Amino acid sequence: MYLRAMLLFLGVWLLLWLARARNRQLSLLSGILTMPFAVLGYIFVPAYWLPDHHVQLFRGVGIEDFLFCFVSGGLVGVLIVVPHGDRCKLLPEKILKRYLIWSGISLALVFGAVAVGCHSLYACIGSFICCTLFCYWQRPQSIAPLLRTGVEFCLLYTAFSIVYLNFTPHAGRFWQESAISGTRCLGLPIEESLWAFSFGTAWPVIVTYLLHGKEDRNTIFKTKYVKVTEIEQ
């Protein structure tokens, strides 16, 4: 069921990706940068949920988790507002350096929080909220587009999940009742929607930094736009 859900989720992303030509490159890069975080499944299973992986690579992590991370990042990339004709060239080696530093620190903090007893999902949500608050502190005018992207992704993710649970009610048993608050919206734990909102608001900031770094002053920290990216050959 998990694999089928992720393939359908991938289909949703593909439709939006085809519909928004100006965001295609950004969406692909955003999805690719999100994929490695599938390894966080190691701390989610079985503490938070227990999905039926079709192909499990190691404990708690399967091919479905990489699809989920790619689609989540890709959808946020699709939802970001990108103006026509706004392009910049990127140096892959700089992107890789920033990505390795940021992802290493982020994963270490999340795994460290879980090691001292913090709830795995709440640790992720907390990190995203801190990122958004930092952005608001740096550029208060940027909070509106961030919140809009967060709300849009949250609504999209929640609607997809509820529709899928309606047709596949057994999937609702994936979540461990002892690990969630017990509050559900049409079968979907409220924690899932909270995660979607926090991710949707924080990821535009993160992916903008990863692609452009501090030297780019026309990122979402300064305006409501994120540039379409063009990797230098």
VOPAGU-2260 file (C-alpha; in pm, 1 decimal, decimal comma):
REM VOPAGU-2260
SITE   aa  ch    i         X         Y         Z
SITE  MET   A    0       0,0       0,0       0,0
SITE  TYR   A    1     284,9     238,1      80,0
SITE  LEU   A    2     444,5     193,8    -261,7
SITE  ARG   A    3     112,3     243,6    -438,0
SITE  ALA   A    4      49,4     561,3    -237,6
SITE  MET   A    5     391,6     700,0    -327,5
SITE  LEU   A    6     344,8     623,2    -696,8
SITE  LEU   A    7      14,9     811,0    -689,7
SITE  PHE   A    8     184,1    1094,8    -498,8
SITE  LEU   A    9     450,0    1099,3    -770,3
SITE  GLY   A   10     172,4    1128,8   -1027,2
SITE  VAL   A   11      32,2    1436,1    -849,8
SITE  TRP   A   12     373,8    1598,8    -859,4
SITE  LEU   A   13     418,8    1512,0   -1227,9
SITE  LEU   A   14      90,4    1677,6   -1322,4
SITE  LEU   A   15     183,1    1998,4   -1140,8
SITE  TRP   A   16     538,3    1981,7   -1275,3
SITE  LEU   A   17     406,9    1965,3   -1632,4
SITE  ALA   A   18     160,3    2247,6   -1564,4
SITE  ARG   A   19     421,9    2493,2   -1432,6
SITE  ALA   A   20     697,3    2514,5   -1690,1
SITE  ARG   A   21     890,8    2793,7   -1518,6
SITE  ASN   A   22     932,3    2585,8   -1200,9
SITE  ARG   A   23    1041,6    2258,3   -1358,6
SITE  GLN   A   24    1416,0    2289,3   -1306,5
SITE  LEU   A   25    1378,6    2427,4    -955,1
SITE  SER   A   26    1130,0    2152,3    -866,9
SITE  LEU   A   27    1364,3    1877,2    -986,7
SITE  LEU   A   28    1658,3    2019,3    -794,8
SITE  SER   A   29    1444,3    2065,2    -484,9
SITE  GLY   A   30    1326,8    1704,0    -500,0
SITE  ILE   A   31    1676,7    1567,5    -553,5
SITE  LEU   A   32    1812,5    1765,8    -257,7
SITE  THR   A   33    1535,9    1627,4     -35,3
SITE  MET   A   34    1580,0    1259,6    -127,7
SITE  PRO   A   35    1872,7    1171,9     103,3
SITE  PHE   A   36    1661,4    1260,7     406,2
SITE  ALA   A   37    1476,3     934,9     353,0
SITE  VAL   A   38    1732,8     791,1     595,7
SITE  LEU   A   39    1530,4     955,8     873,5
SITE  GLY   A   40    1296,8     661,2     835,3
SITE  TYR   A   41    1543,8     480,7    1058,3
SITE  ILE   A   42    1422,0     681,6    1358,9
SITE  PHE   A   43    1055,0     685,3    1254,6
SITE  VAL   A   44    1017,9     305,4    1230,6
SITE  PRO   A   45     876,2     158,0    1444,8
SITE  ALA   A   46     860,8     445,1    1696,7
SITE  TYR   A   47     620,7     660,1    1492,3
SITE  TRP   A   48     477,6     430,7    1229,1
SITE  LEU   A   49     524,9      92,9    1062,5
SITE  PRO   A   50     458,6     106,9     686,8
SITE  ASP   A   51     459,6    -195,1     458,1
SITE  HIS   A   52     776,2    -134,8     257,7
SITE  HIS   A   53     777,5    -321,7     -70,9
SITE  VAL   A   54    1155,0    -287,7    -105,1
SITE  GLN   A   55    1330,0    -222,0     228,3
SITE  LEU   A   56    1691,6    -112,7     196,2
SITE  PHE   A   57    1764,6    -118,3     570,9
SITE  ARG   A   58    1564,6     -84,4     892,1
SITE  GLY   A   59    1285,3     166,4     847,4
SITE  VAL   A   60    1399,4     284,9     505,2
SITE  GLY   A   61    1265,9     164,1     172,9
SITE  ILE   A   62    1244,1     283,1    -185,6
SITE  GLU   A   63     907,6     437,3     -96,7
SITE  ASP   A   64    1073,6     677,6     149,4
SITE  PHE   A   65    1301,9     813,2    -121,8
SITE  LEU   A   66     998,9     864,0    -345,5
SITE  PHE   A   67     818,0    1042,6     -62,8
SITE  CYS   A   68    1109,3    1277,9       2,4
SITE  PHE   A   69    1159,7    1351,2    -367,0
SITE  VAL   A   70     792,6    1429,0    -425,3
SITE  SER   A   71     765,3    1642,7    -111,0
SITE  GLY   A   72    1063,3    1854,2    -210,7
SITE  GLY   A   73     949,6    1862,4    -572,7
SITE  LEU   A   74     601,6    1981,3    -480,5
SITE  VAL   A   75     736,4    2266,4    -269,8
SITE  GLY   A   76     957,9    2358,5    -565,1
SITE  VAL   A   77     649,6    2366,3    -787,6
SITE  LEU   A   78     455,7    2585,8    -544,1
SITE  ILE   A   79     726,9    2851,7    -503,6
SITE  VAL   A   80     651,1    3167,3    -702,1
SITE  VAL   A   81     909,3    3217,4    -976,9
SITE  PRO   A   82     901,4    3526,1   -1202,0
SITE  HIS   A   83     958,1    3497,5   -1578,6
SITE  GLY   A   84    1306,8    3552,1   -1708,6
SITE  ASP   A   85    1482,1    3545,5   -1370,8
SITE  ARG   A   86    1773,1    3306,9   -1404,2
SITE  CYS   A   87    2112,0    3257,4   -1246,6
SITE  LYS   A   88    2396,3    3015,5   -1298,0
SITE  LEU   A   89    2505,3    2778,2   -1025,4
SITE  LEU   A   90    2832,8    2606,6    -951,4
SITE  PRO   A   91    2764,9    2238,6    -863,4
SITE  GLU   A   92    3070,5    2215,7    -636,6
SITE  LYS   A   93    2943,9    2506,0    -423,5
SITE  ILE   A   94    2599,9    2351,3    -400,0
SITE  LEU   A   95    2751,6    2019,4    -292,4
SITE  LYS   A   96    2968,0    2185,1     -26,6
SITE  ARG   A   97    2676,1    2377,8     122,9
SITE  TYR   A   98    2454,6    2070,3     105,7
SITE  LEU   A   99    2700,9    1843,0     283,5
SITE  ILE   A  100    2756,3    2096,3     562,3
SITE  TRP   A  101    2388,5    2177,0     611,8
SITE  SER   A  102    2258,4    1819,5     584,6
SITE  GLY   A  103    2529,4    1685,6     813,5
SITE  ILE   A  104    2446,8    1937,3    1085,2
SITE  SER   A  105    2071,0    1890,4    1041,1
SITE  LEU   A  106    2081,1    1511,4    1058,7
SITE  ALA   A  107    2314,8    1521,5    1359,1
SITE  LEU   A  108    2078,2    1754,4    1546,1
SITE  VAL   A  109    1768,3    1545,9    1467,2
SITE  PHE   A  110    1933,0    1214,7    1560,8
SITE  GLY   A  111    2076,7    1381,0    1872,0
SITE  ALA   A  112    1734,1    1510,8    1977,0
SITE  VAL   A  113    1583,9    1164,1    1935,5
SITE  ALA   A  114    1871,4    1009,3    2132,0
SITE  VAL   A  115    1788,6    1225,6    2434,9
SITE  GLY   A  116    1421,5    1129,5    2421,2
SITE  CYS   A  117    1259,7    1382,4    2189,0
SITE  HIS   A  118     974,9    1259,4    1966,8
SITE  SER   A  119    1118,3    1195,4    1619,3
SITE  LEU   A  120     851,5    1383,2    1422,2
SITE  TYR   A  121     836,4    1671,4    1668,6
SITE  ALA   A  122    1213,6    1705,9    1639,2
SITE  CYS   A  123    1177,3    1753,4    1261,9
SITE  ILE   A  124     883,7    1991,1    1298,4
SITE  GLY   A  125    1073,9    2193,2    1557,7
SITE  SER   A  126    1377,2    2227,3    1331,0
SITE  PHE   A  127    1161,6    2353,1    1043,3
SITE  ILE   A  128     983,8    2603,0    1268,7
SITE  CYS   A  129    1316,9    2735,9    1395,0
SITE  CYS   A  130    1433,2    2781,2    1036,3
SITE  THR   A  131    1118,3    2978,0     948,0
SITE  LEU   A  132    1146,6    3197,2    1259,3
SITE  PHE   A  133    1509,0    3271,3    1175,9
SITE  CYS   A  134    1406,2    3377,1     826,4
SITE  TYR   A  135    1136,5    3602,2     973,3
SITE  TRP   A  136    1394,5    3758,3    1204,4
SITE  GLN   A  137    1628,9    3821,5     910,1
SITE  ARG   A  138    1363,5    3936,4     661,7
SITE  PRO   A  139    1017,2    3997,6     812,6
SITE  GLN   A  140     872,7    4072,2     467,9
SITE  SER   A  141     953,2    3718,9     352,0
SITE  ILE   A  142     715,0    3549,6     595,8
SITE  ALA   A  143     405,4    3598,5     375,9
SITE  PRO   A  144     529,8    3395,0      74,2
SITE  LEU   A  145     671,2    3131,7     310,2
SITE  LEU   A  146     340,8    3091,4     491,9
SITE  ARG   A  147     156,0    3076,5     162,6
SITE  THR   A  148     378,7    2795,7      34,7
SITE  GLY   A  149     339,8    2616,0     367,7
SITE  VAL   A  150     -38,6    2639,1     358,6
SITE  GLU   A  151     -56,3    2526,4      -4,7
SITE  PHE   A  152     168,6    2226,2      51,8
SITE  CYS   A  153     -15,2    2137,6     374,1
SITE  LEU   A  154    -354,1    2146,4     198,6
SITE  LEU   A  155    -223,9    1945,7     -96,4
SITE  TYR   A  156     -55,5    1681,4     120,6
SITE  THR   A  157    -349,0    1657,2     361,7
SITE  ALA   A  158    -607,0    1630,1      81,5
SITE  PHE   A  159    -407,4    1359,7     -97,9
SITE  SER   A  160    -358,4    1160,6     222,9
SITE  ILE   A  161    -725,2    1181,5     324,1
SITE  VAL   A  162    -844,5    1073,7     -21,1
SITE  TYR   A  163    -601,4     781,7     -22,2
SITE  LEU   A  164    -704,5     676,7     330,8
SITE  ASN   A  165   -1068,0     692,0     222,7
SITE  PHE   A  166   -1001,6     433,1     -48,6
SITE  THR   A  167    -744,0     236,5     154,6
SITE  PRO   A  168    -856,2     257,3     519,9
SITE  HIS   A  169    -611,2     -13,9     630,3
SITE  ALA   A  170    -326,8     232,9     565,1
SITE  GLY   A  171    -445,7     425,8     869,6
SITE  ARG   A  172    -305,5     148,6    1085,7
SITE  PHE   A  173      51,5     234,9     983,2
SITE  TRP   A  174      78,3     496,2    1256,5
SITE  GLN   A  175     150,8     385,9    1611,0
SITE  GLU   A  176    -134,6     507,4    1831,0
SITE  SER   A  177      99,8     546,8    2128,3
SITE  ALA   A  178     323,6     782,8    1926,3
SITE  ILE   A  179      57,1    1029,1    1811,1
SITE  SER   A  180    -178,3    1264,8    1993,7
SITE  GLY   A  181    -483,3    1067,3    1884,8
SITE  THR   A  182    -632,9    1364,3    1699,3
SITE  ARG   A  183    -714,2    1269,3    1341,0
SITE  CYS   A  184    -870,0    1456,2    1051,2
SITE  LEU   A  185   -1075,7    1205,9     852,5
SITE  GLY   A  186    -829,8     933,3     948,4
SITE  LEU   A  187    -508,2    1133,7     907,0
SITE  PRO   A  188    -309,1    1209,8    1226,5
SITE  ILE   A  189    -290,5    1584,6    1285,4
SITE  GLU   A  190      87,1    1548,4    1320,4
SITE  GLU   A  191     110,8    1475,8     947,5
SITE  SER   A  192     -52,6    1808,1     859,6
SITE  LEU   A  193     166,6    1992,2    1110,1
SITE  TRP   A  194     474,4    1838,1     949,5
SITE  ALA   A  195     353,2    1934,4     600,7
SITE  PHE   A  196     297,6    2295,8     702,8
SITE  SER   A  197     633,5    2328,5     879,5
SITE  PHE   A  198     816,1    2166,9     587,7
SITE  GLY   A  199     635,8    2381,3     331,4
SITE  THR   A  200     733,6    2702,8     509,3
SITE  ALA   A  201    1095,1    2610,9     583,8
SITE  TRP   A  202    1209,6    2421,9     274,8
SITE  PRO   A  203    1196,1    2724,6      35,9
SITE  VAL   A  204    1443,7    2900,6     266,2
SITE  ILE   A  205    1668,4    2596,8     289,3
SITE  VAL   A  206    1671,2    2513,7     -81,1
SITE  THR   A  207    1735,1    2880,3    -168,5
SITE  TYR   A  208    2040,8    2884,0      54,5
SITE  LEU   A  209    2165,0    2551,6     -81,9
SITE  LEU   A  210    2134,6    2664,3    -443,3
SITE  HIS   A  211    2245,2    3025,3    -409,1
SITE  GLY   A  212    2426,1    3072,8     -78,1
SITE  LYS   A  213    2458,8    3393,8     117,2
SITE  GLU   A  214    2609,5    3584,8    -171,9
SITE  ASP   A  215    2282,6    3590,0    -367,5
SITE  ARG   A  216    2084,3    3889,7    -242,7
SITE  ASN   A  217    1781,5    3828,3    -465,1
SITE  THR   A  218    1666,8    3514,1    -286,3
SITE  ILE   A  219    1354,7    3463,6     -81,2
SITE  PHE   A  220    1529,5    3629,5     213,7
SITE  LYS   A  221    1501,4    3958,0      29,2
SITE  THR   A  222    1196,2    3922,2    -194,1
SITE  LYS   A  223     900,8    3693,8    -236,8
SITE  TYR   A  224    1065,8    3523,3    -532,8
SITE  VAL   A  225    1311,6    3242,0    -576,0
SITE  LYS   A  226    1517,2    3235,8    -892,0
SITE  VAL   A  227    1485,3    2966,8   -1153,6
SITE  THR   A  228    1817,7    2789,7   -1149,6
SITE  GLU   A  229    2047,1    2710,6   -1435,4
SITE  ILE   A  230    2343,7    2490,7   -1353,3
SITE  GLU   A  231    2664,1    2597,6   -1519,9
SITE  GLN   A  232    2808,4    2329,5   -1739,0
